[in-house]
């Protein structure tokens, strides 16, 4: 079984000192995954910082950036001081690599 981008992001954030958890959830009635605030798969805290990360494959990063930019929740999260990022993962050789770590403004 392959490792999901979400699990890769969790490992990456935890290795970087973040306390991180998955916040997307499965809605069995609609049969879809629902992101926190419609845009966040993983949340992390480190000191006074909070990070919200949308995880995806490397080639879908631009679409996820647009998704976040179009969200009505971004202003409130920015006002609260949150860091918003998109992690794009690609398999390079036999290893998964974070090839795109985009800050969303």
Secondary structure, 3 states (H helix, E strand, C coil): CCCCHHHHHHHHHHHCCCEEEECCEEECCCCEEECECCCECEEEEECCEEEEEEEEEHHHHHHHHHHHHCCCCHHHHHHCCCEEEEEEEEEECCEEEEEEEEECC
